Amino acid sequence: MKVSDILRVKGGALFTVSPDQPLGEALKTMAEHDIGSLVVMEHGDLVGMLTFREVIQAIVNNGGTVGKTIVRTVMDNAPLTCTLETEIDEVRRMMLGRHARYMPVMNQRTLMGVISFYDVAKAVVDSQDFENRMLKAYIRDWPGADGGEPVQTL
């Protein structure tokens, strides 16, 4: 399974923020759309990622308030990225290795979407459920499984 399979199911809603935007505005966008991350774009290029992890750290460092903080000062300026062709197993390894919960999906310099650790976990579980159903159907339809002649095995 590839990242493109997840985005096909998930849809293409993208939420971005400018690096010079006030953090408070970015938080409002995250709250309004019930999302845990924003891709930081500048002049059409990915320059960072803002997640609730960076937000919480910024608030703690600022004495419990957002103040006049701008996104650039708190964003992750070297986020993990993947492509549409990246295999899900590789995405899992990358995300676990960096403790990343969100990953922008790029097609060269074009942002295609963002996948979350939840999206990856859901895709894996759905795939395993499908495989289990197919195996159970195969076993149920096995010749001799209806109580008739037993199937000889070698």
Phi, psi and omega in degrees: 000142183244166179302324180302327178294321179293313182295327179298319179283318186290324185099176189247025179293126180236137177234124182234168180216153176274147180294338181263007178284144176299140181302323179302320177294319178297318178297321178298317178299315180298317181292316182299326184257004180052053180236155183258002181205157172226138175276133181264117184240141177220122181054038178081002181248145173290123179238353180176182179222136177243119178236171179299336177297312179293324180296312181299315179298319180295319180294317178298314181294339183256024176071026176094007178229163177279322180061221182258022181299139173253158185304318184306325186282346183238347185292159170278111184271008176219061183288152172295143174226162175220178178245173177297334184269356181294133179287145182300323178299321178292320178299317179300315180299316181297313182295318178295320181297326182252004183058037181269134178261344183223144181218120175293143178253122185244147169240094191060249181258006183262128177284122182260337182164186177225133174247148180250166176299325176299315179301317180294313180299317180297317179298319179294314180297315179299319179295317179293321177298316179298314180298318178297318178298318180295318179295319179294320177295320179297315180294318180298324181269008181298135178304131180090354182286347182271010180096357179282214181301130177292150178274130178277135175243155179269000000 
